[in-house]
């Protein structure tokens, strides 16, 4: 009884694996058929897809991980040192945080506190000009890639229609339907592939652009807040004998 049940379960497992394999094979076969049906117009769209994926991965890694920091937690620790008038510890605290545009800009301002308020502002502005491109670069290319993929798909569509009508003009009546359907299939495959690349690219552009703007707003808000904090506590600020370089 037990051996019969195990044999049945084994057959069901084999059947499931076979079904799964056949489903995957059928899916890849469908993709290959659509790719072949799209003609040469599929290749530039595929290049757009590769660039879009590379940019999305790079920007997600920067905007959500390497250049991101908990602003509120960072400011709580920084305010403690500034309220105590300990500029040296404030600089050391900032330098010990993750290397992000926000911490680099604040550190540039803190290092220039002994030179006066105007120098602090100038140093933070200079650091902002240096750090902002790290946040903003390459995101705009996603919108361009989305538009290019759409236009290339449209170009492939027009090419397929031209090809189909040109082919119909020089063949027998019995072959006209087949030639026409092949040309229209090429046109539609290019259009579909172009849209499949363009739509996610434009969606990710909006998401990443929103994240970029949020980070820029945080940097501007924090820069002004730190400057006001330094000015309001400058009388009790203890200036160390030596300051680190930027």
Helices and strands as residue ranges (DSSP letters): H 2-38, H 41-61, I 62-66, H 71-83, H 87-95, H 101-111, G 113-115, H 117-136, H 140-169, H 173-232, G 234-236
